Amino acid sequence: MLFAVTAVAMLRRTREQISQPRTEQVDNNTNRLFLHARTPPEVEQRYESFWNDLNEHSEEVVKVIDVRIVKK
């Protein structure tokens, strides 16, 4: 499946949004990180976990605001 993931960057401490929303397409057939993700909530969890767990002490975090199935 192909998913459209829209996310923003936020300050970890205050949760203030510091970027405009950005949409990225994620294909669970070709991207190993999303290989077994079948639902929008599963994609959201993996996307946030990947970006936010890279450096748990970073000033910024990524928050997914929308996940849509683009193609089944």
N, CA, C and O atoms as a Tripos MOL2 file, in Angstrom:
@<TRIPOS>MOLECULE
protein
  288   287    72     0     0
PROTEIN
NO_CHARGES

@<TRIPOS>ATOM
      1 N           0.8380   -1.1830    0.0000 N.3       1 MET1
      2 CA          0.0000    0.0000    0.0000 C.3       1 MET1
      3 C           0.8810    1.2440    0.0000 C.2       1 MET1
      4 O           2.0170    1.2260    0.4730 O.2       1 MET1
      5 N           0.3350    2.3010   -0.5330 N.am      2 LEU2
      6 CA          1.0090    3.5930   -0.5300 C.3       2 LEU2
      7 C           0.2390    4.5220    0.4020 C.2       2 LEU2
      8 O          -0.9750    4.6860    0.2800 O.2       2 LEU2
      9 N           0.9730    5.1260    1.3360 N.am      3 PHE3
     10 CA          0.3740    6.0300    2.3190 C.3       3 PHE3
     11 C           0.9360    7.4350    2.1190 C.2       3 PHE3
     12 O           2.1020    7.5950    1.7580 O.2       3 PHE3
     13 N           0.1140    8.4430    2.3510 N.am      4 ALA4
     14 CA          0.5670    9.8280    2.4080 C.3       4 ALA4
     15 C           0.6060   10.2100    3.8800 C.2       4 ALA4
     16 O          -0.4210   10.2080    4.5590 O.2       4 ALA4
     17 N           1.7980   10.5360    4.3670 N.am      5 VAL5
     18 CA          1.9990   10.8850    5.7670 C.3       5 VAL5
     19 C           2.2980   12.3750    5.8540 C.2       5 VAL5
     20 O           3.2590   12.8560    5.2540 O.2       5 VAL5
     21 N           1.4760   13.1010    6.5980 N.am      6 THR6
     22 CA          1.6890   14.5310    6.8020 C.3       6 THR6
     23 C           2.1270   14.7440    8.2420 C.2       6 THR6
     24 O           1.4890   14.2750    9.1840 O.2       6 THR6
     25 N           3.2410   15.4690    8.3870 N.am      7 ALA7
     26 CA          3.8180   15.6660    9.7250 C.3       7 ALA7
     27 C           4.3760   17.0780    9.8610 C.2       7 ALA7
     28 O           4.6060   17.7790    8.8750 O.2       7 ALA7
     29 N           4.5840   17.4690   11.1110 N.am      8 VAL8
     30 CA          5.1950   18.7610   11.4290 C.3       8 VAL8
     31 C           6.2990   18.5380   12.4560 C.2       8 VAL8
     32 O           6.3260   17.5260   13.1570 O.2       8 VAL8
     33 N           7.2060   19.5070   12.5260 N.am      9 ALA9
     34 CA          8.2310   19.4960   13.5680 C.3       9 ALA9
     35 C           7.7380   20.3500   14.7300 C.2       9 ALA9
     36 O           7.1010   21.3860   14.5390 O.2       9 ALA9
     37 N           8.0470   19.8920   15.9270 N.am     10 MET10
     38 CA          7.6410   20.5990   17.1390 C.3      10 MET10
     39 C           8.8170   20.6380   18.0970 C.2      10 MET10
     40 O           9.7060   19.7880   18.0490 O.2      10 MET10
     41 N           8.8070   21.6330   18.9660 N.am     11 LEU11
     42 CA          9.7880   21.6560   20.0380 C.3      11 LEU11
     43 C           9.3910   20.6100   21.0700 C.2      11 LEU11
     44 O           8.2410   20.5630   21.5050 O.2      11 LEU11
     45 N          10.3270   19.7910   21.4510 N.am     12 ARG12
     46 CA         10.0400   18.6890   22.3840 C.3      12 ARG12
     47 C           9.5120   19.2070   23.7230 C.2      12 ARG12
     48 O           8.5700   18.6430   24.2780 O.2      12 ARG12
     49 N          10.1090   20.2670   24.2360 N.am     13 ARG13
     50 CA          9.7620   20.7520   25.5680 C.3      13 ARG13
     51 C           8.4100   21.4650   25.6200 C.2      13 ARG13
     52 O           7.6260   21.2430   26.5430 O.2      13 ARG13
     53 N           8.1340   22.3250   24.6260 N.am     14 THR14
     54 CA          6.9160   23.1470   24.6820 C.3      14 THR14
     55 C           5.7960   22.6710   23.7670 C.2      14 THR14
     56 O           4.6520   23.1040   23.9020 O.2      14 THR14
     57 N           6.1290   21.7700   22.8250 N.am     15 ARG15
     58 CA          5.1810   21.2800   21.8130 C.3      15 ARG15
     59 C           4.7540   22.3720   20.8300 C.2      15 ARG15
     60 O           3.7440   22.2340   20.1410 O.2      15 ARG15
     61 N           5.5290   23.4550   20.7720 N.am     16 GLU16
     62 CA          5.2650   24.5240   19.8090 C.3      16 GLU16
     63 C           5.6320   24.0360   18.4040 C.2      16 GLU16
     64 O           6.7240   23.5130   18.1800 O.2      16 GLU16
     65 N           4.7030   24.2150   17.4700 N.am     17 GLN17
     66 CA          4.9550   23.8190   16.0820 C.3      17 GLN17
     67 C           5.9650   24.7740   15.4720 C.2      17 GLN17
     68 O           5.8080   25.9920   15.5640 O.2      17 GLN17
     69 N           7.0150   24.2210   14.8410 N.am     18 ILE18
     70 CA          8.0740   25.0630   14.2890 C.3      18 ILE18
     71 C           8.2810   24.8570   12.7920 C.2      18 ILE18
     72 O           9.2490   25.3670   12.2270 O.2      18 ILE18
     73 N           7.3920   24.1240   12.1520 N.am     19 SER19
     74 CA          7.4970   23.9450   10.7050 C.3      19 SER19
     75 C           6.1090   23.8800   10.0930 C.2      19 SER19
     76 O           5.1110   23.6550   10.7770 O.2      19 SER19
     77 N           6.0780   24.0790    8.8180 N.am     20 GLN20
     78 CA          4.8390   23.8840    8.0760 C.3      20 GLN20
     79 C           4.6430   22.3800    7.8750 C.2      20 GLN20
     80 O           5.6220   21.6330    7.8730 O.2      20 GLN20
     81 N           3.4010   21.9220    7.7060 N.am     21 PRO21
     82 CA          3.1790   20.5030    7.4400 C.3      21 PRO21
     83 C           3.8940   20.0660    6.1640 C.2      21 PRO21
     84 O           3.9530   20.7990    5.1770 O.2      21 PRO21
     85 N           4.4230   18.8700    6.2130 N.am     22 ARG22
     86 CA          5.1100   18.2780    5.0610 C.3      22 ARG22
     87 C           4.5120   16.8970    4.8290 C.2      22 ARG22
     88 O           4.3070   16.1340    5.7730 O.2      22 ARG22
     89 N           4.2340   16.5800    3.5670 N.am     23 THR23
     90 CA          3.6590   15.2770    3.2340 C.3      23 THR23
     91 C           4.6850   14.4370    2.4850 C.2      23 THR23
     92 O           5.3200   14.8900    1.5330 O.2      23 THR23
     93 N           4.8220   13.2030    2.9470 N.am     24 GLU24
     94 CA          5.7560   12.2470    2.3440 C.3      24 GLU24
     95 C           4.9910   10.9760    2.0120 C.2      24 GLU24
     96 O           4.1370   10.5380    2.7830 O.2      24 GLU24
     97 N           5.2960   10.3920    0.8760 N.am     25 GLN25
     98 CA          4.6600    9.1210    0.5300 C.3      25 GLN25
     99 C           5.5080    7.9700    1.0470 C.2      25 GLN25
    100 O           6.7300    7.9580    0.9030 O.2      25 GLN25
    101 N           4.8280    7.0050    1.6510 N.am     26 VAL26
    102 CA          5.4730    5.8260    2.2280 C.3      26 VAL26
    103 C           4.8530    4.5990    1.5820 C.2      26 VAL26
    104 O           3.6330    4.4380    1.5910 O.2      26 VAL26
    105 N           5.6880    3.7370    1.0240 N.am     27 ASP27
    106 CA          5.2180    2.5010    0.3900 C.3      27 ASP27
    107 C           5.6350    1.3320    1.2770 C.2      27 ASP27
    108 O           6.8250    1.0700    1.4540 O.2      27 ASP27
    109 N           4.6510    0.6370    1.8280 N.am     28 ASN28
    110 CA          4.9900   -0.4660    2.7390 C.3      28 ASN28
    111 C           5.4720   -1.7080    1.9990 C.2      28 ASN28
    112 O           5.8630   -2.6880    2.6320 O.2      28 ASN28
    113 N           5.4490   -1.6800    0.6760 N.am     29 ASN29
    114 CA          5.9960   -2.7980   -0.0980 C.3      29 ASN29
    115 C           7.4910   -2.6400   -0.3610 C.2      29 ASN29
    116 O           8.1880   -3.6290   -0.5880 O.2      29 ASN29
    117 N           7.9880   -1.4030   -0.3310 N.am     30 THR30
    118 CA          9.3940   -1.1650   -0.6510 C.3      30 THR30
    119 C          10.1960   -0.5840    0.5100 C.2      30 THR30
    120 O          11.4250   -0.6390    0.4790 O.2      30 THR30
    121 N           9.5550   -0.0380    1.5180 N.am     31 ASN31
    122 CA         10.2370    0.5580    2.6600 C.3      31 ASN31
    123 C          10.2030   -0.4310    3.8200 C.2      31 ASN31
    124 O           9.1410   -0.6920    4.3850 O.2      31 ASN31
    125 N          11.3640   -0.9800    4.1730 N.am     32 ARG32
    126 CA         11.4280   -2.0370    5.1930 C.3      32 ARG32
    127 C          10.8730   -1.6090    6.5430 C.2      32 ARG32
    128 O          10.3350   -2.4310    7.2840 O.2      32 ARG32
    129 N          11.0010   -0.3240    6.8650 N.am     33 LEU33
    130 CA         10.4930    0.1730    8.1420 C.3      33 LEU33
    131 C           8.9800   -0.0100    8.2530 C.2      33 LEU33
    132 O           8.4520   -0.2060    9.3480 O.2      33 LEU33
    133 N           8.2940    0.0560    7.1260 N.am     34 PHE34
    134 CA          6.8290   -0.0090    7.1120 C.3      34 PHE34
    135 C           6.3030   -1.3240    6.5380 C.2      34 PHE34
    136 O           5.1140   -1.4360    6.2400 O.2      34 PHE34
    137 N           7.1600   -2.3020    6.3820 N.am     35 LEU35
    138 CA          6.8250   -3.5570    5.7160 C.3      35 LEU35
    139 C           5.5450   -4.2100    6.2290 C.2      35 LEU35
    140 O           4.7300   -4.6690    5.4280 O.2      35 LEU35
    141 N           5.3540   -4.2620    7.5320 N.am     36 HIS36
    142 CA          4.1750   -4.9360    8.0870 C.3      36 HIS36
    143 C           3.1080   -3.9590    8.5830 C.2      36 HIS36
    144 O           2.1450   -4.3690    9.2320 O.2      36 HIS36
    145 N           3.2740   -2.6840    8.2840 N.am     37 ALA37
    146 CA          2.2640   -1.6880    8.6720 C.3      37 ALA37
    147 C           1.1310   -1.7410    7.6470 C.2      37 ALA37
    148 O           1.3560   -1.5640    6.4500 O.2      37 ALA37
    149 N          -0.0690   -1.9810    8.1230 N.am     38 ARG38
    150 CA         -1.2150   -2.1370    7.2220 C.3      38 ARG38
    151 C          -2.2850   -1.0710    7.4220 C.2      38 ARG38
    152 O          -3.1690   -0.9160    6.5800 O.2      38 ARG38
    153 N          -2.2130   -0.3370    8.5280 N.am     39 THR39
    154 CA         -3.2470    0.6500    8.8330 C.3      39 THR39
    155 C          -2.5950    2.0160    9.0800 C.2      39 THR39
    156 O          -1.4170    2.0840    9.4310 O.2      39 THR39
    157 N          -3.3510    3.0950    8.9000 N.am     40 PRO40
    158 CA         -2.8020    4.4190    9.1890 C.3      40 PRO40
    159 C          -2.2150    4.5550   10.6020 C.2      40 PRO40
    160 O          -1.1460    5.1490   10.7400 O.2      40 PRO40
    161 N          -2.8590    4.0360   11.6560 N.am     41 PRO41
    162 CA         -2.2400    4.1550   12.9810 C.3      41 PRO41
    163 C          -0.8920    3.4260   13.0870 C.2      41 PRO41
    164 O           0.0080    3.9000   13.7800 O.2      41 PRO41
    165 N          -0.7480    2.2980   12.4180 N.am     42 GLU42
    166 CA          0.5290    1.5810   12.4390 C.3      42 GLU42
    167 C           1.6140    2.3850   11.7250 C.2      42 GLU42
    168 O           2.7560    2.4270   12.1820 O.2      42 GLU42
    169 N           1.2620    3.0200   10.6110 N.am     43 VAL43
    170 CA          2.2080    3.8560    9.8740 C.3      43 VAL43
    171 C           2.6070    5.0590   10.7330 C.2      43 VAL43
    172 O           3.7860    5.4000   10.8210 O.2      43 VAL43
    173 N           1.6260    5.6950   11.3610 N.am     44 GLU44
    174 CA          1.8960    6.8480   12.2220 C.3      44 GLU44
    175 C           2.8780    6.4810   13.3390 C.2      44 GLU44
    176 O           3.8370    7.2130   13.5840 O.2      44 GLU44
    177 N           2.6490    5.3810   14.0000 N.am     45 GLN45
    178 CA          3.4990    4.9700   15.1170 C.3      45 GLN45
    179 C           4.9310    4.7300   14.6520 C.2      45 GLN45
    180 O           5.8740    5.1660   15.3120 O.2      45 GLN45
    181 N           5.1030    4.0540   13.5430 N.am     46 ARG46
    182 CA          6.4450    3.7450   13.0480 C.3      46 ARG46
    183 C           7.1760    4.9950   12.5620 C.2      46 ARG46
    184 O           8.3800    5.1450   12.7690 O.2      46 ARG46
    185 N           6.4300    5.8860   11.9130 N.am     47 TYR47
    186 CA          7.0120    7.1220   11.3980 C.3      47 TYR47
    187 C           7.5300    7.9860   12.5500 C.2      47 TYR47
    188 O           8.6750    8.4370   12.5280 O.2      47 TYR47
    189 N           6.6830    8.2130   13.5520 N.am     48 GLU48
    190 CA          7.0920    9.0190   14.7030 C.3      48 GLU48
    191 C           8.2200    8.3460   15.4810 C.2      48 GLU48
    192 O           9.1670    9.0080   15.9060 O.2      48 GLU48
    193 N           8.1200    7.0620   15.6610 N.am     49 SER49
    194 CA          9.1420    6.3350   16.4030 C.3      49 SER49
    195 C          10.5010    6.4520   15.7090 C.2      49 SER49
    196 O          11.5190    6.6750   16.3660 O.2      49 SER49
    197 N          10.5160    6.3010   14.3880 N.am     50 PHE50
    198 CA         11.7650    6.4000   13.6490 C.3      50 PHE50
    199 C          12.4170    7.7620   13.8650 C.2      50 PHE50
    200 O          13.5870    7.8310   14.2410 O.2      50 PHE50
    201 N          11.6890    8.8290   13.6390 N.am     51 TRP51
    202 CA         12.2670   10.1650   13.7400 C.3      51 TRP51
    203 C          12.5540   10.5840   15.1840 C.2      51 TRP51
    204 O          13.5750   11.2180   15.4490 O.2      51 TRP51
    205 N          11.6760   10.2410   16.1070 N.am     52 ASN52
    206 CA         11.8330   10.7360   17.4750 C.3      52 ASN52
    207 C          12.7670    9.9000   18.3320 C.2      52 ASN52
    208 O          13.2870   10.3820   19.3390 O.2      52 ASN52
    209 N          12.9800    8.6740   17.9470 N.am     53 ASP53
    210 CA         13.8660    7.8150   18.7300 C.3      53 ASP53
    211 C          15.3110    7.8460   18.2370 C.2      53 ASP53
    212 O          16.1930    7.2730   18.8780 O.2      53 ASP53
    213 N          15.5670    8.5140   17.0960 N.am     54 LEU54
    214 CA         16.9410    8.6320   16.5940 C.3      54 LEU54
    215 C          17.8250    9.3180   17.6230 C.2      54 LEU54
    216 O          18.9470    8.8900   17.8940 O.2      54 LEU54
    217 N          17.2900   10.3980   18.1880 N.am     55 ASN55
    218 CA         18.0190   11.1350   19.2210 C.3      55 ASN55
    219 C          16.9960   11.5880   20.2580 C.2      55 ASN55
    220 O          16.3160   12.5970   20.0710 O.2      55 ASN55
    221 N          16.8950   10.8510   21.3280 N.am     56 GLU56
    222 CA         15.8710   11.1450   22.3420 C.3      56 GLU56
    223 C          16.1430   12.4300   23.1070 C.2      56 GLU56
    224 O          15.3190   12.8490   23.9190 O.2      56 GLU56
    225 N          17.2860   13.0620   22.8610 N.am     57 HIS57
    226 CA         17.6230   14.3120   23.5330 C.3      57 HIS57
    227 C          17.5510   15.5200   22.6000 C.2      57 HIS57
    228 O          17.9240   16.6270   22.9890 O.2      57 HIS57
    229 N          17.0790   15.3150   21.3850 N.am     58 SER58
    230 CA         16.9900   16.4390   20.4410 C.3      58 SER58
    231 C          15.9530   17.4410   20.9290 C.2      58 SER58
    232 O          15.0310   17.0980   21.6690 O.2      58 SER58
    233 N          16.1220   18.6710   20.5020 N.am     59 GLU59
    234 CA         15.1770   19.7290   20.8780 C.3      59 GLU59
    235 C          13.8600   19.5990   20.1290 C.2      59 GLU59
    236 O          12.8320   20.0950   20.5900 O.2      59 GLU59
    237 N          13.8830   18.9330   18.9730 N.am     60 GLU60
    238 CA         12.6940   18.8330   18.1260 C.3      60 GLU60
    239 C          12.1900   17.4010   18.0350 C.2      60 GLU60
    240 O          12.9470   16.4410   18.1790 O.2      60 GLU60
    241 N          10.8940   17.2870   17.7930 N.am     61 VAL61
    242 CA         10.2650   15.9970   17.5290 C.3      61 VAL61
    243 C           9.3750   16.1510   16.2990 C.2      61 VAL61
    244 O           9.0480   17.2610   15.8800 O.2      61 VAL61
    245 N           8.9980   15.0230   15.7400 N.am     62 VAL62
    246 CA          8.0930   14.9960   14.6050 C.3      62 VAL62
    247 C           6.7380   14.4940   15.0870 C.2      62 VAL62
    248 O           6.6570   13.4900   15.7950 O.2      62 VAL62
    249 N           5.6770   15.1930   14.7030 N.am     63 LYS63
    250 CA          4.3180   14.7740   15.0490 C.3      63 LYS63
    251 C           3.5310   14.5600   13.7580 C.2      63 LYS63
    252 O           3.3940   15.4730   12.9430 O.2      63 LYS63
    253 N           3.0250   13.3600   13.5860 N.am     64 VAL64
    254 CA          2.1840   13.0570   12.4280 C.3      64 VAL64
    255 C           0.8080   13.6550   12.6730 C.2      64 VAL64
    256 O           0.2160   13.4590   13.7340 O.2      64 VAL64
    257 N           0.3060   14.3830   11.6890 N.am     65 ILE65
    258 CA         -1.0190   14.9780   11.8290 C.3      65 ILE65
    259 C          -2.0480   14.3200   10.9240 C.2      65 ILE65
    260 O          -3.2470   14.5430   11.0900 O.2      65 ILE65
    261 N          -1.5880   13.4960    9.9480 N.am     66 ASP66
    262 CA         -2.5400   12.8060    9.0740 C.3      66 ASP66
    263 C          -1.8350   11.6830    8.3400 C.2      66 ASP66
    264 O          -0.6880   11.8250    7.9150 O.2      66 ASP66
    265 N          -2.5300   10.5640    8.1960 N.am     67 VAL67
    266 CA         -2.0570    9.4440    7.3680 C.3      67 VAL67
    267 C          -3.2380    8.9940    6.5310 C.2      67 VAL67
    268 O          -4.3050    8.6770    7.0580 O.2      67 VAL67
    269 N          -3.0360    8.9690    5.2240 N.am     68 ARG68
    270 CA         -4.0920    8.5290    4.3070 C.3      68 ARG68
    271 C          -3.5710    7.4360    3.4000 C.2      68 ARG68
    272 O          -2.4140    7.4560    2.9820 O.2      68 ARG68
    273 N          -4.4340    6.4840    3.1020 N.am     69 ILE69
    274 CA         -4.0920    5.4490    2.1130 C.3      69 ILE69
    275 C          -4.2880    6.0750    0.7440 C.2      69 ILE69
    276 O          -5.3740    6.5540    0.4170 O.2      69 ILE69
    277 N          -3.2150    6.0680   -0.0630 N.am     70 VAL70
    278 CA         -3.2600    6.6390   -1.4000 C.3      70 VAL70
    279 C          -3.5770    5.5650   -2.4280 C.2      70 VAL70
    280 O          -4.3130    5.8020   -3.3860 O.2      70 VAL70
    281 N          -3.0100    4.3790   -2.2180 N.am     71 LYS71
    282 CA         -3.1950    3.2800   -3.1680 C.3      71 LYS71
    283 C          -3.1140    1.9540   -2.4260 C.2      71 LYS71
    284 O          -2.1730    1.7100   -1.6700 O.2      71 LYS71
    285 N          -4.0890    1.1150   -2.6450 N.am     72 LYS72
    286 CA         -4.0720   -0.2200   -2.0140 C.3      72 LYS72
    287 C          -3.3300   -1.2120   -2.8860 C.2      72 LYS72
    288 O          -3.2110   -2.3830   -2.5240 O.2      72 LYS72
@<TRIPOS>BOND
     1     1     2 1
     2     2     3 1
     3     3     4 2
     4     3     5 am
     5     5     6 1
     6     6     7 1
     7     7     8 2
     8     7     9 am
     9     9    10 1
    10    10    11 1
    11    11    12 2
    12    11    13 am
    13    13    14 1
    14    14    15 1
    15    15    16 2
    16    15    17 am
    17    17    18 1
    18    18    19 1
    19    19    20 2
    20    19    21 am
    21    21    22 1
    22    22    23 1
    23    23    24 2
    24    23    25 am
    25    25    26 1
    26    26    27 1
    27    27    28 2
    28    27    29 am
    29    29    30 1
    30    30    31 1
    31    31    32 2
    32    31    33 am
    33    33    34 1
    34    34    35 1
    35    35    36 2
    36    35    37 am
    37    37    38 1
    38    38    39 1
    39    39    40 2
    40    39    41 am
    41    41    42 1
    42    42    43 1
    43    43    44 2
    44    43    45 am
    45    45    46 1
    46    46    47 1
    47    47    48 2
    48    47    49 am
    49    49    50 1
    50    50    51 1
    51    51    52 2
    52    51    53 am
    53    53    54 1
    54    54    55 1
    55    55    56 2
    56    55    57 am
    57    57    58 1
    58    58    59 1
    59    59    60 2
    60    59    61 am
    61    61    62 1
    62    62    63 1
    63    63    64 2
    64    63    65 am
    65    65    66 1
    66    66    67 1
    67    67    68 2
    68    67    69 am
    69    69    70 1
    70    70    71 1
    71    71    72 2
    72    71    73 am
    73    73    74 1
    74    74    75 1
    75    75    76 2
    76    75    77 am
    77    77    78 1
    78    78    79 1
    79    79    80 2
    80    79    81 am
    81    81    82 1
    82    82    83 1
    83    83    84 2
    84    83    85 am
    85    85    86 1
    86    86    87 1
    87    87    88 2
    88    87    89 am
    89    89    90 1
    90    90    91 1
    91    91    92 2
    92    91    93 am
    93    93    94 1
    94    94    95 1
    95    95    96 2
    96    95    97 am
    97    97    98 1
    98    98    99 1
    99    99   100 2
   100    99   101 am
   101   101   102 1
   102   102   103 1
   103   103   104 2
   104   103   105 am
   105   105   106 1
   106   106   107 1
   107   107   108 2
   108   107   109 am
   109   109   110 1
   110   110   111 1
   111   111   112 2
   112   111   113 am
   113   113   114 1
   114   114   115 1
   115   115   116 2
   116   115   117 am
   117   117   118 1
   118   118   119 1
   119   119   120 2
   120   119   121 am
   121   121   122 1
   122   122   123 1
   123   123   124 2
   124   123   125 am
   125   125   126 1
   126   126   127 1
   127   127   128 2
   128   127   129 am
   129   129   130 1
   130   130   131 1
   131   131   132 2
   132   131   133 am
   133   133   134 1
   134   134   135 1
   135   135   136 2
   136   135   137 am
   137   137   138 1
   138   138   139 1
   139   139   140 2
   140   139   141 am
   141   141   142 1
   142   142   143 1
   143   143   144 2
   144   143   145 am
   145   145   146 1
   146   146   147 1
   147   147   148 2
   148   147   149 am
   149   149   150 1
   150   150   151 1
   151   151   152 2
   152   151   153 am
   153   153   154 1
   154   154   155 1
   155   155   156 2
   156   155   157 am
   157   157   158 1
   158   158   159 1
   159   159   160 2
   160   159   161 am
   161   161   162 1
   162   162   163 1
   163   163   164 2
   164   163   165 am
   165   165   166 1
   166   166   167 1
   167   167   168 2
   168   167   169 am
   169   169   170 1
   170   170   171 1
   171   171   172 2
   172   171   173 am
   173   173   174 1
   174   174   175 1
   175   175   176 2
   176   175   177 am
   177   177   178 1
   178   178   179 1
   179   179   180 2
   180   179   181 am
   181   181   182 1
   182   182   183 1
   183   183   184 2
   184   183   185 am
   185   185   186 1
   186   186   187 1
   187   187   188 2
   188   187   189 am
   189   189   190 1
   190   190   191 1
   191   191   192 2
   192   191   193 am
   193   193   194 1
   194   194   195 1
   195   195   196 2
   196   195   197 am
   197   197   198 1
   198   198   199 1
   199   199   200 2
   200   199   201 am
   201   201   202 1
   202   202   203 1
   203   203   204 2
   204   203   205 am
   205   205   206 1
   206   206   207 1
   207   207   208 2
   208   207   209 am
   209   209   210 1
   210   210   211 1
   211   211   212 2
   212   211   213 am
   213   213   214 1
   214   214   215 1
   215   215   216 2
   216   215   217 am
   217   217   218 1
   218   218   219 1
   219   219   220 2
   220   219   221 am
   221   221   222 1
   222   222   223 1
   223   223   224 2
   224   223   225 am
   225   225   226 1
   226   226   227 1
   227   227   228 2
   228   227   229 am
   229   229   230 1
   230   230   231 1
   231   231   232 2
   232   231   233 am
   233   233   234 1
   234   234   235 1
   235   235   236 2
   236   235   237 am
   237   237   238 1
   238   238   239 1
   239   239   240 2
   240   239   241 am
   241   241   242 1
   242   242   243 1
   243   243   244 2
   244   243   245 am
   245   245   246 1
   246   246   247 1
   247   247   248 2
   248   247   249 am
   249   249   250 1
   250   250   251 1
   251   251   252 2
   252   251   253 am
   253   253   254 1
   254   254   255 1
   255   255   256 2
   256   255   257 am
   257   257   258 1
   258   258   259 1
   259   259   260 2
   260   259   261 am
   261   261   262 1
   262   262   263 1
   263   263   264 2
   264   263   265 am
   265   265   266 1
   266   266   267 1
   267   267   268 2
   268   267   269 am
   269   269   270 1
   270   270   271 1
   271   271   272 2
   272   271   273 am
   273   273   274 1
   274   274   275 1
   275   275   276 2
   276   275   277 am
   277   277   278 1
   278   278   279 1
   279   279   280 2
   280   279   281 am
   281   281   282 1
   282   282   283 1
   283   283   284 2
   284   283   285 am
   285   285   286 1
   286   286   287 1
   287   287   288 2
@<TRIPOS>SUBSTRUCTURE
     1 MET1         2 RESIDUE 1 A MET
     2 LEU2         6 RESIDUE 1 A LEU
     3 PHE3        10 RESIDUE 1 A PHE
     4 ALA4        14 RESIDUE 1 A ALA
     5 VAL5        18 RESIDUE 1 A VAL
     6 THR6        22 RESIDUE 1 A THR
     7 ALA7        26 RESIDUE 1 A ALA
     8 VAL8        30 RESIDUE 1 A VAL
     9 ALA9        34 RESIDUE 1 A ALA
    10 MET10       38 RESIDUE 1 A MET
    11 LEU11       42 RESIDUE 1 A LEU
    12 ARG12       46 RESIDUE 1 A ARG
    13 ARG13       50 RESIDUE 1 A ARG
    14 THR14       54 RESIDUE 1 A THR
    15 ARG15       58 RESIDUE 1 A ARG
    16 GLU16       62 RESIDUE 1 A GLU
    17 GLN17       66 RESIDUE 1 A GLN
    18 ILE18       70 RESIDUE 1 A ILE
    19 SER19       74 RESIDUE 1 A SER
    20 GLN20       78 RESIDUE 1 A GLN
    21 PRO21       82 RESIDUE 1 A PRO
    22 ARG22       86 RESIDUE 1 A ARG
    23 THR23       90 RESIDUE 1 A THR
    24 GLU24       94 RESIDUE 1 A GLU
    25 GLN25       98 RESIDUE 1 A GLN
    26 VAL26      102 RESIDUE 1 A VAL
    27 ASP27      106 RESIDUE 1 A ASP
    28 ASN28      110 RESIDUE 1 A ASN
    29 ASN29      114 RESIDUE 1 A ASN
    30 THR30      118 RESIDUE 1 A THR
    31 ASN31      122 RESIDUE 1 A ASN
    32 ARG32      126 RESIDUE 1 A ARG
    33 LEU33      130 RESIDUE 1 A LEU
    34 PHE34      134 RESIDUE 1 A PHE
    35 LEU35      138 RESIDUE 1 A LEU
    36 HIS36      142 RESIDUE 1 A HIS
    37 ALA37      146 RESIDUE 1 A ALA
    38 ARG38      150 RESIDUE 1 A ARG
    39 THR39      154 RESIDUE 1 A THR
    40 PRO40      158 RESIDUE 1 A PRO
    41 PRO41      162 RESIDUE 1 A PRO
    42 GLU42      166 RESIDUE 1 A GLU
    43 VAL43      170 RESIDUE 1 A VAL
    44 GLU44      174 RESIDUE 1 A GLU
    45 GLN45      178 RESIDUE 1 A GLN
    46 ARG46      182 RESIDUE 1 A ARG
    47 TYR47      186 RESIDUE 1 A TYR
    48 GLU48      190 RESIDUE 1 A GLU
    49 SER49      194 RESIDUE 1 A SER
    50 PHE50      198 RESIDUE 1 A PHE
    51 TRP51      202 RESIDUE 1 A TRP
    52 ASN52      206 RESIDUE 1 A ASN
    53 ASP53      210 RESIDUE 1 A ASP
    54 LEU54      214 RESIDUE 1 A LEU
    55 ASN55      218 RESIDUE 1 A ASN
    56 GLU56      222 RESIDUE 1 A GLU
    57 HIS57      226 RESIDUE 1 A HIS
    58 SER58      230 RESIDUE 1 A SER
    59 GLU59      234 RESIDUE 1 A GLU
    60 GLU60      238 RESIDUE 1 A GLU
    61 VAL61      242 RESIDUE 1 A VAL
    62 VAL62      246 RESIDUE 1 A VAL
    63 LYS63      250 RESIDUE 1 A LYS
    64 VAL64      254 RESIDUE 1 A VAL
    65 ILE65      258 RESIDUE 1 A ILE
    66 ASP66      262 RESIDUE 1 A ASP
    67 VAL67      266 RESIDUE 1 A VAL
    68 ARG68      270 RESIDUE 1 A ARG
    69 ILE69      274 RESIDUE 1 A ILE
    70 VAL70      278 RESIDUE 1 A VAL
    71 LYS71      282 RESIDUE 1 A LYS
    72 LYS72      286 RESIDUE 1 A LYS
